[in-house]
Amino acid sequence: MARKLLVLWTLVALLCLPVSGSYAQAVPRAAPTSHVMVQSLAPMPHPVAKPFDPEKATDAYLARVSGAARARSDAYFEGGYILLLVDALYAIAVSALLLWLGISAAIRNFAQSITRSRFLQVPIYVALFVPLVTALTFPLTLYEQFIREHAYGLSNQTLLQWFGEFAIAFGLTFAGALIVFAVFYGLIRTAPRRWWVGATVLTSVLLAALLLITPVFISPLFNHYKPLREGSVKTEILALARANGIPTDNVYEFDASRQSKRISANVSGLLGTTRISLNDNLLNRCTPAEIEAVLGHEMGHYVLDHAAILITWFGLVFLVGFFVLDRGFNTLAGLFASSWDVRSIDDPAGLPVLYALMSTFLLLAAPVTNTITRTIEAQADIFGLNAARQPDGFATVALKLSEYRKLDPSPLEEFLFYDHPSGRTRIFTAMRWKSAHLNDPDIKAEPVSPQ
């Protein structure tokens, strides 16, 4: 610091020294001056950005699906409202048939004639009950899953192809039912007054197990999975996955076009089974922006732990449901036990009663369960918009989903029947997000939304 001060003072002293020579002897004169006019310039005109209205953009997008396409979409989805009631009534009718004709009691008696073990009597009963109920409900299943899907142009399968997959699903259901109901009735015998608590825990564990094994062991039974070909789409998906901490280094494609033209994708799995999958319909029918929008949404389910949240909420729903089953069974058995030859709730002959009661409960609880799933779907929508930043891609893919989802329901209709946000809700969410990011460089480069 002292050296810096010394140098500074030396420079000041040199500048103050008297100047020698003729220039030092010259007489000072005033410098010439001139008058300068100073005035303010008018401000440069700037282009005024046209205001962006999310509501108008939403209406403009919805208007792209109209006429016969809109009518067909509405008719298909609204028909599902009636089928919810029909399914429940059909289950009650099948249960009544098995009970009032003594078929259920006869199956129970057959199981008892084979073994005295109450534990083994249950799977024997179930081994006859499940095929019988499947056969009795087959006409409705055939209509809903094959005939109706073809009527609306949503299925690509022949009857033989559809029945082959139906048989696989039946085999899985049959095997699972033998084990699950044996444990279920074991819980009832162990804790006859609080069995519904144990049943709730059992159901939650089963849901978690299904999430764990489905992507690796069950899904490949219905579709062929292969690594997605190298290219920009795969690169963008993996970059999006890495940015959001999803532990996978590959993306899989599966051939859903052999079943239908529906677009879908998923990020599923637990404990090292995580898999990013998208179907060939999504790849072939959608733009890169739409694919990113869909995958951003699906990654939202994974990152936000929606699997655990669903298990928790549905566990609570089933807790109430099993409690209702307990009280409802005791009430009905008190009225009709002698006619049905059903002895107690731990008697497998009473399984049709539980089947009818659960079908009724799930019908009445549909607004609750729909709200649970619709809420997490809305959360995944917002996550996907923030992650993929493709609001217009998200809007246009919502229009493609209208092939089997009504686009513009009333608020009450959406609350009662929608397990996903409606098309209007999803497109408005995307346009509202876009309106808050209009000045972002990547959004400026996006297509102009309709107004």
C-alpha positions as CSV (number, residue, x, y, z in Angstrom):
1,M,0.0,0.0,0.0
2,A,2.9,2.4,0.8
3,R,4.4,1.8,-2.6
4,K,1.1,2.5,-4.3
5,L,0.8,5.8,-2.4
6,L,4.4,6.8,-3.3
7,V,3.7,6.2,-7.0
8,L,0.5,8.1,-6.9
9,W,2.1,11.2,-5.2
10,T,5.0,11.0,-7.8
11,L,2.5,11.2,-10.7
12,V,0.7,14.2,-9.1
13,A,4.0,16.0,-8.6
14,L,5.0,15.5,-12.2
15,L,1.7,16.8,-13.5
16,C,2.1,19.9,-11.4
17,L,5.6,20.9,-12.6
18,P,5.9,24.2,-14.5
19,V,6.0,23.7,-18.3
20,S,9.1,25.2,-20.1
21,G,9.3,26.5,-23.8
22,S,7.3,28.8,-25.9
23,Y,3.9,27.1,-25.1
24,A,4.4,28.1,-21.5
25,Q,4.9,31.8,-22.5
26,A,1.8,32.0,-24.7
27,V,-1.0,34.4,-23.6
28,P,-4.2,32.5,-22.8
29,R,-7.2,33.0,-25.2
30,A,-10.8,32.1,-25.0
31,A,-11.8,29.1,-27.1
32,P,-14.4,29.7,-29.9
33,T,-17.9,28.8,-29.0
34,S,-21.1,28.0,-31.0
35,H,-24.8,27.6,-30.0
36,V,-26.1,24.0,-30.1
37,M,-29.8,23.3,-30.4
38,V,-31.0,20.5,-28.1
39,Q,-34.5,18.9,-28.2
40,S,-36.1,15.6,-27.2
41,L,-36.8,13.0,-29.9
42,A,-40.1,11.3,-30.1
43,P,-40.0,7.8,-28.7
44,M,-39.6,5.0,-31.2
45,P,-42.8,3.1,-31.7
46,H,-42.8,-0.5,-30.3
47,P,-45.1,-3.2,-31.7
48,V,-47.9,-3.9,-29.2
49,A,-48.2,-7.6,-28.4
50,K,-51.6,-9.0,-29.0
51,P,-53.0,-10.1,-25.6
52,F,-53.2,-13.9,-25.2
53,D,-56.5,-15.1,-23.8
54,P,-56.4,-18.7,-22.5
55,E,-60.2,-19.1,-22.6
56,K,-60.3,-18.1,-26.3
57,A,-57.4,-20.4,-27.1
58,T,-59.2,-23.2,-25.3
59,D,-62.4,-22.6,-27.2
60,A,-60.5,-22.4,-30.5
61,Y,-58.8,-25.7,-29.9
62,L,-62.1,-27.4,-28.9
63,A,-63.7,-26.2,-32.1
64,R,-61.3,-28.3,-34.1
65,V,-63.3,-31.4,-33.1
66,S,-66.9,-31.0,-34.2
67,G,-69.8,-32.5,-36.1
68,A,-69.8,-36.3,-36.3
69,A,-66.5,-36.7,-34.5
70,R,-67.7,-34.8,-31.5
71,A,-71.1,-36.5,-31.5
72,R,-69.4,-40.0,-31.6
73,S,-67.0,-39.1,-28.8
74,D,-69.9,-37.8,-26.6
75,A,-72.1,-40.8,-27.3
76,Y,-69.3,-43.3,-26.5
77,F,-68.4,-41.6,-23.2
78,E,-71.9,-40.9,-22.1
79,G,-72.8,-44.6,-22.8
80,G,-70.3,-45.4,-20.1
81,Y,-72.4,-43.7,-17.6
82,I,-75.2,-46.2,-18.2
83,L,-72.8,-49.1,-18.2
84,L,-71.6,-48.2,-14.7
85,L,-75.2,-48.9,-13.4
86,V,-75.7,-51.9,-15.7
87,D,-72.5,-53.5,-14.4
88,A,-73.5,-53.1,-10.8
89,L,-77.1,-54.4,-11.4
90,Y,-75.7,-57.3,-13.4
91,A,-73.4,-58.3,-10.6
92,I,-76.3,-58.1,-8.1
93,A,-78.4,-60.3,-10.4
94,V,-75.7,-62.9,-10.8
95,S,-75.2,-63.0,-7.0
96,A,-78.9,-63.3,-6.5
97,L,-79.1,-66.2,-8.9
98,L,-76.3,-68.1,-7.2
99,L,-77.8,-67.5,-3.7
100,W,-81.5,-68.0,-4.3
101,L,-81.0,-71.1,-6.5
102,G,-78.7,-72.6,-3.8
103,I,-75.8,-72.9,-6.3
104,S,-73.4,-71.2,-3.9
105,A,-74.3,-73.4,-1.0
106,A,-74.0,-76.5,-3.2
107,I,-70.4,-75.4,-4.2
108,R,-69.6,-74.9,-0.5
109,N,-70.9,-78.4,0.3
110,F,-68.9,-79.9,-2.5
111,A,-65.7,-78.3,-1.1
112,Q,-66.5,-79.6,2.4
113,S,-67.0,-83.1,0.9
114,I,-63.4,-83.0,-0.4
115,T,-61.6,-81.7,2.7
116,R,-62.2,-80.9,6.3
117,S,-59.7,-78.1,6.2
118,R,-61.5,-74.8,6.2
119,F,-58.5,-73.1,4.7
120,L,-58.5,-75.5,1.7
121,Q,-62.2,-75.4,1.3
122,V,-62.0,-71.8,0.2
123,P,-59.7,-72.3,-2.9
124,I,-61.9,-75.2,-3.9
125,Y,-65.0,-73.1,-3.7
126,V,-63.3,-70.2,-5.6
127,A,-62.0,-72.6,-8.3
128,L,-65.7,-73.2,-9.2
129,F,-67.1,-69.8,-8.3
130,V,-64.7,-67.7,-10.5
131,P,-65.4,-69.6,-13.8
132,L,-69.1,-69.7,-13.1
133,V,-69.3,-65.9,-12.5
134,T,-67.1,-65.3,-15.5
135,A,-69.4,-67.4,-17.7
136,L,-72.5,-65.7,-16.4
137,T,-71.0,-62.2,-17.0
138,F,-69.4,-63.1,-20.3
139,P,-72.2,-61.7,-22.5
140,L,-71.9,-58.3,-20.9
141,T,-68.1,-58.5,-21.1
142,L,-68.2,-59.4,-24.8
143,Y,-70.5,-56.4,-25.5
144,E,-68.5,-53.9,-23.5
145,Q,-65.0,-55.0,-24.5
146,F,-65.5,-56.2,-28.1
147,I,-68.8,-55.4,-29.8
148,R,-69.1,-51.8,-28.5
149,E,-65.4,-51.0,-29.1
150,H,-65.8,-52.1,-32.7
151,A,-69.0,-50.1,-33.1
152,Y,-67.1,-46.9,-32.3
153,G,-64.0,-47.8,-34.3
154,L,-61.7,-48.2,-31.3
155,S,-60.7,-51.9,-31.6
156,N,-58.4,-53.5,-34.2
157,Q,-58.8,-57.1,-32.9
158,T,-60.6,-60.0,-34.4
159,L,-62.9,-61.9,-32.1
160,L,-60.3,-64.7,-31.9
161,Q,-57.5,-62.2,-30.9
162,W,-59.7,-60.6,-28.3
163,F,-60.8,-63.9,-26.8
164,G,-57.1,-65.0,-26.6
165,E,-56.3,-62.0,-24.4
166,F,-59.5,-62.5,-22.4
167,A,-58.4,-66.1,-21.7
168,I,-55.0,-64.8,-20.5
169,A,-56.7,-62.3,-18.2
170,F,-59.0,-65.0,-16.9
171,G,-56.0,-67.2,-16.1
172,L,-54.3,-64.5,-14.1
173,T,-57.5,-63.6,-12.3
174,F,-58.2,-67.3,-11.5
175,A,-54.7,-67.9,-10.1
176,G,-54.8,-64.8,-8.1
177,A,-58.3,-65.4,-6.7
178,L,-57.3,-68.8,-5.3
179,I,-54.6,-67.3,-3.2
180,V,-56.2,-64.0,-2.3
181,F,-59.6,-65.4,-1.1
182,A,-57.9,-68.1,0.9
183,V,-56.0,-65.4,2.8
184,F,-59.1,-63.2,2.9
185,Y,-61.3,-65.8,4.6
186,G,-58.4,-66.7,6.9
187,L,-58.4,-63.1,8.1
188,I,-62.2,-63.3,8.7
189,R,-61.8,-66.5,10.8
190,T,-58.9,-65.0,12.7
191,A,-60.5,-61.7,13.5
192,P,-64.3,-62.0,12.9
193,R,-65.0,-58.5,14.3
194,R,-62.1,-56.6,12.8
195,W,-61.4,-58.6,9.6
196,W,-62.1,-55.5,7.5
197,V,-58.9,-53.8,8.9
198,G,-56.8,-56.8,7.9
199,A,-58.5,-57.0,4.5
200,T,-57.6,-53.3,3.9
201,V,-53.9,-54.0,4.6
202,L,-54.1,-57.1,2.3
203,T,-55.6,-55.1,-0.5
204,S,-53.0,-52.3,-0.2
205,V,-50.2,-54.9,-0.3
206,L,-51.7,-56.5,-3.4
207,L,-51.9,-53.1,-5.1
208,A,-48.3,-52.4,-4.4
209,A,-47.3,-55.9,-5.6
210,L,-49.2,-55.4,-8.9
211,L,-47.4,-52.1,-9.5
212,L,-44.1,-53.9,-8.9
213,I,-44.7,-56.9,-11.2
214,T,-47.0,-55.5,-13.9
215,P,-44.3,-53.8,-16.1
216,V,-42.0,-56.8,-16.0
217,F,-44.2,-59.9,-15.9
218,I,-47.8,-59.0,-16.8
219,S,-47.7,-56.4,-19.5
220,P,-45.5,-58.5,-21.8
221,L,-48.2,-61.2,-21.8
222,F,-50.4,-58.9,-23.8
223,N,-47.9,-56.9,-25.9
224,H,-44.4,-57.2,-27.3
225,Y,-41.9,-54.8,-25.8
226,K,-38.7,-53.8,-27.5
227,P,-36.2,-50.9,-27.0
228,L,-37.2,-47.8,-28.8
229,R,-35.1,-47.2,-31.9
230,E,-32.3,-44.6,-31.6
231,G,-33.2,-41.1,-32.6
232,S,-34.2,-37.7,-31.4
233,V,-37.4,-38.9,-29.8
234,K,-35.5,-41.4,-27.6
235,T,-32.8,-38.8,-26.8
236,E,-35.4,-36.2,-25.7
237,I,-37.2,-38.7,-23.5
238,L,-34.1,-39.9,-21.8
239,A,-32.9,-36.3,-21.3
240,L,-36.3,-35.5,-19.7
241,A,-36.0,-38.6,-17.5
242,R,-32.5,-37.7,-16.3
243,A,-33.6,-34.1,-15.6
244,N,-36.3,-35.4,-13.3
245,G,-34.3,-38.1,-11.5
246,I,-36.0,-41.2,-13.1
247,P,-33.7,-44.2,-12.7
248,T,-33.7,-45.7,-16.2
249,D,-31.4,-45.7,-19.2
250,N,-33.8,-47.1,-21.8
251,V,-37.2,-46.5,-23.4
252,Y,-39.5,-49.3,-24.6
253,E,-42.0,-49.4,-27.3
254,F,-45.0,-51.8,-27.3
255,D,-47.4,-52.8,-30.1
256,A,-50.7,-51.5,-28.8
257,S,-51.9,-51.0,-32.4
258,R,-52.7,-54.7,-32.6
259,Q,-55.5,-54.0,-30.1
260,S,-56.7,-50.5,-30.7
261,K,-55.7,-47.1,-32.0
262,R,-55.6,-45.5,-28.5
263,I,-52.4,-43.6,-27.6
264,S,-50.7,-44.2,-24.3
265,A,-47.5,-44.3,-22.4
266,N,-46.4,-45.0,-18.8
267,V,-43.6,-44.8,-16.4
268,S,-44.1,-47.6,-13.9
269,G,-42.4,-50.0,-11.5
270,L,-40.8,-50.0,-8.1
271,L,-37.5,-51.3,-6.6
272,G,-35.4,-51.4,-9.8
273,T,-38.3,-52.4,-12.2
274,T,-38.9,-48.8,-13.4
275,R,-39.6,-48.7,-17.1
276,I,-40.6,-46.0,-19.5
277,S,-42.9,-47.3,-22.2
278,L,-44.9,-45.8,-25.0
279,N,-47.1,-47.5,-27.5
280,D,-46.6,-47.5,-31.3
281,N,-49.8,-45.5,-31.7
282,L,-48.3,-42.6,-29.8
283,L,-45.2,-42.8,-32.0
284,N,-47.0,-43.1,-35.3
285,R,-49.9,-40.7,-34.7
286,C,-48.3,-37.9,-32.7
287,T,-45.8,-35.2,-33.2
288,P,-42.5,-35.0,-31.2
289,A,-44.1,-32.1,-29.2
290,E,-47.1,-34.3,-28.4
291,I,-44.9,-37.2,-27.4
292,E,-42.9,-35.1,-25.1
293,A,-46.0,-33.7,-23.5
294,V,-47.4,-37.1,-22.9
295,L,-44.1,-38.5,-21.4
296,G,-43.8,-35.4,-19.2
297,H,-47.2,-36.1,-17.8
298,E,-46.3,-39.8,-17.2
299,M,-43.0,-38.9,-15.5
300,G,-45.0,-36.6,-13.2
301,H,-46.8,-39.7,-11.8
302,Y,-43.5,-41.3,-11.0
303,V,-41.7,-38.3,-9.6
304,L,-44.7,-37.2,-7.5
305,D,-45.1,-40.7,-6.0
306,H,-48.6,-41.1,-7.2
307,A,-48.5,-44.8,-6.9
308,A,-48.0,-44.6,-3.1
309,I,-50.6,-41.8,-2.9
310,L,-53.1,-43.9,-4.8
311,I,-52.5,-47.0,-2.6
312,T,-53.0,-44.8,0.5
313,W,-56.2,-43.1,-0.7
314,F,-57.7,-46.3,-2.2
315,G,-56.7,-48.1,1.0
316,L,-58.9,-45.7,2.9
317,V,-61.7,-46.2,0.4
318,F,-61.5,-50.0,0.8
319,L,-61.3,-49.6,4.5
320,V,-64.8,-48.0,4.4
321,G,-65.9,-50.5,1.8
322,F,-64.9,-53.6,3.8
323,F,-66.6,-52.1,6.9
324,V,-69.8,-51.6,4.8
325,L,-69.5,-55.2,3.6
326,D,-69.2,-56.4,7.2
327,R,-72.3,-54.5,8.3
328,G,-74.2,-55.2,5.1
329,F,-73.5,-58.9,5.2
330,N,-74.7,-59.3,8.8
331,T,-77.9,-57.4,7.9
332,L,-78.7,-59.5,4.8
333,A,-77.7,-62.8,6.4
334,G,-80.1,-62.0,9.3
335,L,-82.9,-61.7,6.7
336,F,-82.1,-64.4,4.2
337,A,-79.6,-66.8,5.8
338,S,-82.0,-69.7,5.9
339,S,-83.1,-69.2,2.3
340,W,-79.5,-69.0,1.1
341,D,-78.0,-71.6,3.5
342,V,-75.3,-69.1,4.4
343,R,-74.1,-69.7,7.9
344,S,-71.8,-66.7,8.7
345,I,-69.5,-64.2,7.1
346,D,-66.6,-66.7,7.2
347,D,-68.7,-69.2,5.1
348,P,-67.4,-69.1,1.5
349,A,-71.0,-69.7,0.4
350,G,-71.6,-66.0,1.3
351,L,-69.1,-64.8,-1.3
352,P,-71.9,-63.8,-3.7
353,V,-73.3,-61.5,-1.0
354,L,-69.9,-59.8,-0.6
355,Y,-69.6,-59.6,-4.4
356,A,-73.0,-57.8,-4.7
357,L,-72.3,-55.5,-1.8
358,M,-68.9,-54.5,-3.1
359,S,-70.3,-53.8,-6.6
360,T,-72.9,-51.5,-5.1
361,F,-70.4,-49.8,-2.9
362,L,-68.0,-49.1,-5.7
363,L,-70.8,-47.7,-7.8
364,L,-71.8,-45.3,-5.1
365,A,-68.2,-44.4,-4.3
366,A,-67.4,-43.7,-7.9
367,P,-67.4,-39.9,-7.5
368,V,-64.9,-40.2,-4.6
369,T,-62.6,-42.6,-6.5
370,N,-62.9,-40.5,-9.6
371,T,-61.9,-37.4,-7.7
372,I,-58.9,-39.1,-6.3
373,T,-57.6,-40.2,-9.7
374,R,-58.7,-37.0,-11.4
375,T,-56.7,-34.9,-8.8
376,I,-53.5,-36.8,-9.3
377,E,-53.9,-36.7,-13.1
378,A,-54.3,-32.9,-12.9
379,Q,-51.1,-32.7,-10.8
380,A,-49.3,-34.8,-13.4
381,D,-50.6,-32.5,-16.2
382,I,-49.0,-29.5,-14.5
383,F,-45.8,-31.4,-13.8
384,G,-45.7,-32.4,-17.4
385,L,-46.2,-28.8,-18.6
386,N,-43.3,-27.6,-16.4
387,A,-41.1,-30.5,-17.4
388,A,-41.7,-30.8,-21.1
389,R,-42.8,-27.2,-21.8
390,Q,-45.0,-28.2,-24.7
391,P,-48.4,-26.5,-24.0
392,D,-49.6,-26.7,-27.6
393,G,-48.5,-30.3,-27.9
394,F,-50.4,-31.0,-24.8
395,A,-53.5,-29.3,-26.1
396,T,-53.5,-31.2,-29.5
397,V,-52.9,-34.5,-27.9
398,A,-55.9,-33.9,-25.6
399,L,-57.9,-33.5,-28.8
400,K,-56.8,-36.9,-30.0
401,L,-57.9,-38.4,-26.7
402,S,-61.4,-37.2,-27.5
403,E,-61.9,-40.3,-29.6
404,Y,-63.0,-42.0,-26.4
405,R,-63.3,-39.1,-23.9
406,K,-66.0,-36.4,-24.1
407,L,-64.3,-33.1,-24.5
408,D,-66.6,-30.6,-22.9
409,P,-68.8,-31.9,-20.0
410,S,-70.7,-29.9,-17.5
411,P,-68.9,-29.4,-14.1
412,L,-71.3,-31.8,-12.4
413,E,-70.7,-34.4,-15.1
414,E,-67.0,-34.1,-14.8
415,F,-67.1,-34.4,-11.0
416,L,-69.3,-37.6,-11.1
417,F,-67.9,-39.5,-14.0
418,Y,-64.4,-38.4,-15.0
419,D,-61.3,-40.2,-13.6
420,H,-59.2,-37.7,-15.7
421,P,-59.6,-34.0,-16.2
422,S,-61.9,-33.3,-19.2
423,G,-60.5,-32.1,-22.5
424,R,-61.6,-28.6,-21.8
425,T,-59.9,-28.6,-18.4
426,R,-56.7,-30.0,-19.7
427,I,-56.4,-27.6,-22.7
428,F,-57.3,-24.6,-20.5
429,T,-54.6,-25.7,-18.0
430,A,-52.1,-25.8,-20.9
431,M,-53.1,-22.4,-22.3
432,R,-53.1,-20.8,-18.8
433,W,-49.6,-22.1,-18.4
434,K,-48.6,-20.7,-21.7
435,S,-50.0,-17.3,-20.9
436,A,-47.6,-17.1,-17.9
437,H,-44.6,-18.1,-20.1
438,L,-45.1,-16.1,-23.2
439,N,-41.8,-14.2,-22.9
440,D,-39.7,-17.4,-22.5
441,P,-37.6,-17.9,-25.5
442,D,-38.6,-21.5,-26.1
443,I,-42.3,-20.6,-25.9
444,K,-41.9,-17.7,-28.3
445,A,-40.5,-20.1,-30.8
446,E,-43.5,-22.4,-30.4
447,P,-46.5,-22.4,-32.8
448,V,-49.0,-19.6,-32.3
449,S,-52.0,-20.9,-30.4
450,P,-55.4,-20.3,-31.9
451,Q,-57.5,-17.4,-30.6
